Amino acid sequence: MVSFEELLNHSLNEEKNKINEEFRKILVEINQIVEENYKGVLEVYTAKINDLVNKSNDRIKGEIAKLEIANKRTISKQMDYWIESVRENVKKMLYDYVKTDNYRKGLESIISKEITGGSIIYCSPSDVEVVSDIVSKKNINSKVVVDEKIIGGIKIYYPDKSLLKDYTLETILSQIFDDIRDEVAKILFGE
């Protein structure tokens, strides 16, 4: 027969096994709850971190775009400076050109073709004598007036038509330079 003590030990072992089994079930449930909460917290904070990273990237891209625009403006200003420098150097060369025979022939050609009686010719102070000589030789009744702003060439005013034609070297240079500005930039900057 079974003794009381054996019976008690057997009952205690059964209860101990039941309690251990319940603890294992509770531990599994607790691990599941902790795992689910961990995943939830991880997802929330991963989303927040990704949002912060995206916002930072957007700010950085915005700053890069601003810097690129500022850089392009600076380059454009420098290009304009050097192109304008070329234009000014060419303009300085006009002072030498007005002393040539080709220049005098050009003035004579314009005056012969364009001047009519009663017209007014505007020219630089250095050209007054040359223009007056040409007008006298052609026997044209025109008035010659000095314009301090003109480097070379002439302007012709027709009072009867209220028309002014501009044949100044500055105007011709501006028109030509505007037409070849892109070619000058290619020569200077290789673009």
Phi, psi and omega in degrees: 000163186265135180279163180299321182293320179293318178298317180295317179296319179297314179297319179295318180296320178297314180294321179296319178295319178297316181296316178299319178297318179296319178297321178296317178297315180297317180297319178297315179298316179297317178298320177296315180298315180297317180298315179297314179296321178299314179297318179297313179296317179299317179297314181299311183286331173295318178296318179296317180295317178298321178297315178296319179296317179296318179296319178296318178298319179297318178297317180296317178298321177297317178295320178298317179298317178299316180295322178296319178295315179298321179295316179298320178297317180297314179298317180298318179296319179295319178298314179300320179300311183289324177294317178294327177297318177299316180300316180295322178295320177295320180298322177295327179293339179299327180297328176281324183296323183294353179264001185268162177291325178300321179297314180298318178296321178297316176300315181298320179295314180297314181298316180300319184277328193251337186278135173236163180301138178089355179281161179245129181253125176257132180214172179286159179303326181285344182260355184305314183295314181297312181296317179299318179298315181296316180297319179296315181297327182274357181054050179251132180274087180225154180261135178254125183236139179278135174234111184297339184279344183274130175276316181198164183088187183220160168241139180240126178250129178254099185299325182291336181251355186051048184235136177239124176252133185250112177243031180283152180296328179297317180293316179298316178300316180299315180296314180293316182296322177298323180290326185254011182305316180296321179293322177297317178298320179296320179294316182289319191243355178066032181259000000 
